[in-house]
Amino acid sequence: MNRRNFLTLTGTFTGGMLILPDFLHALGSQNNLIIGEQCVVFVQLNGGNDGLNTFIPYDDPLYYDFRSKIALNKDAVIGKNKGMAFHPSLKDFAQIQQNGDLTVIQNVGYPEPIRSHFRSQEIWQTATDSNKYSNQGWLGRYLDLQCNGHQATAGINLDSIDNLALKGTEPNFITIKDPNRFKVKSDLEENVTLSNNPHLDFVRKIANSVTEGSDEIQKALSKSKNEINYPKTELSKNLEWISRLIKGNLNSKVYYTSLGGFDTHDNQITIHEKKLADLNDALYSFYQDLKQAQLLQNVTIVVFSEFGRRVKDNGNGTDHGTAAPMFIIGGNNKGAILGNNPNLADLDNGDLKYQIDFRSVYASLLKEKMNFDYTKIGISNKPVSGLF
């Protein structure tokens, strides 16, 4: 039985009440993760966000030639800067950049791109080449090396399903839907020695993580409160929970959540406008919350999607493409626009050519925010210059 099945069986992801079986004995307490006060919050845009209609080359006539049906009028875009501008739904993104707290990294992708949602997400989550496979995520590998044994709440995934990016050898993360309801009851004995059965020992370790994680999460929630009125959306709720956990000193290094609905083959103008508004409103509330708590410099927010869309529209939307922008908010980033503007005159079979490998962004995060040697988890790409 693999680790994912063990996690499911022990109820880690239910977010509700859990009575652990008597035979699952505790392994004893583990040391806390102590590697500074920085943390990274990932917001994954599932479905392949259309980067060209998110951060828009409004000054390039080819943009309007290729996208006669879905192009944004240059009078409607906002935050104009060196030929690029934000979708009007991202009005607060433009304000955050004006404040110097948002960096746009243009043309992010990877060699030999894959247009399958599942496979491309897997590549981003494992940080492997497109022709290689791994059952461990890049953040899971990082946490394995940073935690002493295992740390139940080193990573927090706000979702209803596990996330490959956080999967490692040890159970160093917990996936929960509603932290307020994640209250685990257990009759486990403390400091029981391991058995001769490695599978049983692994289940015990998972069980111990669930109990420890529940206790730590409830402790953090008890020390924090809502400071901002967040919108009533799923992403807003998740970011509000993350804010509460950060302000409550949970000491997690990684938080992960997602927003779906970006597979805009049809009716793109209406759908994309709404999804970007959801993203904008949720993230701006989170941003204001962290600023008010004087924590923005300690929290780096990373917004990305598994790929962009085709340059030419399909009449009412766009199909799967390749490179797209990433957005970095907070963490004392330099508030810049990195990379060249999309070159619509030099395409690869109708797609944008990537300029910056996403693993270079990961290398920057690990080096600058986590004080960690990124080569230890198999990343060989050099960090992005000028990000922090």
N, C-alpha and C positions, 0 to 999 in steps of 0.2 A: 504493500500500500504506500502511495507516495505522500509527500508532505502536504500537498493541497487537500488530499482526501482526509488526512488526519485533522487538518484545521477545520474542515467542514464538519467532521464527525464530532469534534469537541465543542462545536457551537460557537467558535470564535466570532463568527460574522453575524450572529443573530441580532445582537444589540439588545437582547432581552434578558430574562432571568435564566440562570444556568445552574443546575445542581450537578456537580461533577461526581462520577462514580467513585465508590469507596476505594477501588483498587488503584486509582490514579493518585499516587503519593507525591507530595511536593519534593522539590529538589533542593530546597533551601534558598535563601535570598541571594540575589545577585547585586553586584555593585552598579551604581548609577552610571550612565554615560556622561563622562566629564571631558568635553573637548571644546569648551568655550560656550558662548551664548548665542552664536549664530544659528539660524535655521533656514531651510528653504521650503517654500510652498509651491507645489506644482499644480497647475490648472491645465488639464489636457482637454483639447477641443476635439471630440470624437466625430469622425465622419469625413475629415479632410476639409479644413476651413479654406475658403477662397481668399488667399492672401492678396491677390491683385485688387479685390474689392474691399479689402480691410485696410491696407495701407497702400494708397492708390497713386500710381504714376500719372497724375491728372494733367501734367504738362506734356505728355508724350502723345502725339496724334495717332500713333499705332494702337494705343490703348482703345481709342474710340473706333478705329478701323476693325480691330479684332472683336470688339464687344459692342456691336451696334445695338443689341437688344438689352444689355444689362449694365452698360457703363454708367458710372455715376457722373453727373454733370459737374464740371469744374467749379461752378458757382455754389454747389451744395456741399462739397468736401470742406473739411475744417482742419485747422492747425497746419496750414501750408508751410513747407520747409524744404527748400532745395528740390523742388519738383515733385515732392511727395506730400500726401495729406491723408488724414483719417476719414473713414466712413462717417457720415453725420451721426450715426448711432453711438459713435465712440467719442462723444464730446468731452467726457471726463478723462479719457485717455489723453486727449490733446492737452487738457489742463494739467494733468500729472506730468506730461513731458515739459510743458511750459514751466512747471515748478522745478524741473531738473531731476525728477525722480523716475523717469521712464527712458529706457534705451530700446531702440528698435534694431534688431539684427536682421538684415535683409538676405534674401536668397539662401536660406538654410535648407540643407538636404543631405544627401549622401550618394556615393557612386552607385551606379547600376540600380536605380530606384525601382521599387516594387509598388504597383498601384492597387494591391489588395489591402483593404483596411486592416484585416487581422494581422497579416504578415508584416506590413509596414509598422503597425503599432508595436509588434513584437521586436522589430529591429531597433526602434527607438527605446524600448524598455530594457533591452538587453545590452545595447551599445555594441552589437556585433556587426560584422559585414553582412551585406545582403545575401550572400551565399553561404552563411554559416548560421548555426543554430545553438542556442543555449537554454537550459532550463532554470538559469539563475539571472536575476536582473542586476543592472549596474549598481543600483542603490542597495540591493541586498548584499552584493559583494562588498561594497563599501562598509555597510553596517557590520558585517561579519568581522572585518578587520578592526573596527573601532570599538566594538563592544567587548566587555569582559565576560566571556561565556555567552550569555544572551541577556538582552535587555528588552523587556516586553514592550515598552513604549518608545523605543528609539525611533520608530517610524509609525505614523498614523495615516491610515487610508480611509477617507470618508466616502464610503460607497457600500453597495450591497454585495459586491463580489471582490475576490482577491485581485491583486495587481502584480503582474509579473515583475515590474521594475523593482519591487521591494523584496522579492523572494530571494533568500539566501540559504546557506546551510543551517543557520540557527533561526529560531522564531523571534526575530527582532522587530516585528511590526504587528499591529493589530488592525483589522478592517472592521469598522463599525458604521452603522447607519445613523444611529441616534445616541450620542455619548451620554445624554441624560438618562437614558434607559439601560445603559450598559452596566448593570449591577449584578455581579456574579456572586453566588453563594457557594461555599465549598467547605467540606469537612476534612480537608487534607491535613495530614500530619506534617509537621515541619522537620526538615533536615533528615529525611529518610534517604539511606544510601541507594545508589543505583543497583539495578538487578543485572543478571547476566543476559538479559534479553534486550538487544539494542532497539527493537521496534517498540517494546513496552516503555523503555526509557525515553524514547522520543515523544510518545504520547504523554508521558508524565511531564516532560518539559513543556509541551504545548499547554497542558492543563495548568501548570504553574504560571505560565505566561498570561493565560486568560485571567487568573485570579489576581496576579500582581497588576496587570494592566488595568483591570476594573478598579482596583483600589486607588491607583495613581490617578486615573482619569477623574474619579469622583472627588479626590482631594484637590485636584487642580480646579475643577468646576466650583468647588466650595470657596475658593479664594479669588474668584473673578466674577464679573457681572457684565451685563450688556451696557455699552456706552453709547452706541449708535443705533438708530432705527434702520435696520436692514430691510430691503424689499422682501416680499413674500414669495420668493422663488427657491427652488431646490439648491442652486449654486450659492445663493445668498445665505441660506440656512447653513450650508456646509462651511462657508468661510466664517460665518459668525461663530460656529462651534470651534473652528481652528483658532480664531482670535481669543476665545475664552480659554482654551487650553494653553496658548502661548502666555497670556496674561496671568494665568494660574501657575506658571512655572512648571509645566509638565516636563520640560527639558527634552522634548523630542527634537531630533535633528532634521527630520523630514516629514512633511505633511503632503498628502496627495488627494486631489479630487478631480472631478471631470464635469464637462458639459457636453451633451450630445446634440445631434440634430443638424450637423454641418454638411451632410451629404446632399448638396443642393443641385441635383440633376434637373429639377423642374421647379418652377415658381420661385426662383432664387431671390428675386428682388424683395419679395414680401418676407420669405422665411429668413433670409440672411439679416435683414434689417432687425427682425425681432430677436434673433439669437445674439447678435452683437449688442443689442440694447440690454439683454439679460446679463451678458458678460460685463458690459460697461458699468451697469448699476451695482452689480454685486461687488465687483472689484473696487469701485470707488468707495463704497461703504467700508470695505475691508481696509483700504488705504487710509481713509479718514480715521477709522478706529485705531489703527496702529500709530498714526501720527499723534493722535490725542493722548495715547498711552506712552508716547515717546519711545516706541519700539520699532519704528520703520527702519532705522539703520541696522537693526539686528535681524530683520526678516527680508529675505529675497524671494520675490514672487516671479515664477517662470510660467509664461503662457505659450503653448505650442500646440500643433496639430500633426498628425502622422504624415500628411502631405498637403500640397496646395491643389489647385485646380488647373485644368487646361487653359491656355491663354485665350483661345478662341471660344466664344460661347457656342452652345448647341441650339440656340434659338430661344430657349426659355430658362436656361441655367448653364451649368458647367459640369464637365466630366472630370474624372480623377486625373490629377497632374503630379507635379514633383515639388520643386522648391517653393518655400513660402517664408514669411517673416516670423521671428520669435519676438516676444516682448518680455523685458525684464523690468520689474518695478521694485523699488526699495533697495535695501542692502547697500546703500551708498554707491549705487551705480552712477556712471558719469552723465547720464541723461543725453546720450548721443544717438546718432543714426549711423550704424556701422554697416559696411558693405556698400557696394555700388547700387544705384537704382536699377530695377529690373531692366534687362536689355531685351526689348521686344523685337529687335531686328536680328538677334542672333539666338535662335531657338534650337532645341534638340528635338526634332520630330514633333514640333508644335508645343513643346514644353519649355519652361524656364530652365536654364542651366544653373545648377547649384554653385554657389561661390564659397560658402562656409559650411563645413561639416558639423552636424549637430553635436558630435562628440568633442569638438573644440569648445563648444559652449559648456558641456559637462566638465571638461578639464578645467575651465575657468572657475566654475562653481566649486569644484573640489579643492582647487588650489587656493583660491582667494577667500572663499567663504567657510570652507571646512578645514583649512590648513592641512590638506591631505595630498599625498603623492598619487596622482591619478593613474600613473603607470602601474601601480600595484594591483589595479583591477582590470588591467589589460587595455587601457586607453592609451594609444600612442600619438594621437593628434595633439598638436600644440594648442595652448589656450588662445582664446580670442583676445586680441590686443585692444585696449581701450575700453573694456567693459566696466571694470571697477577701478 
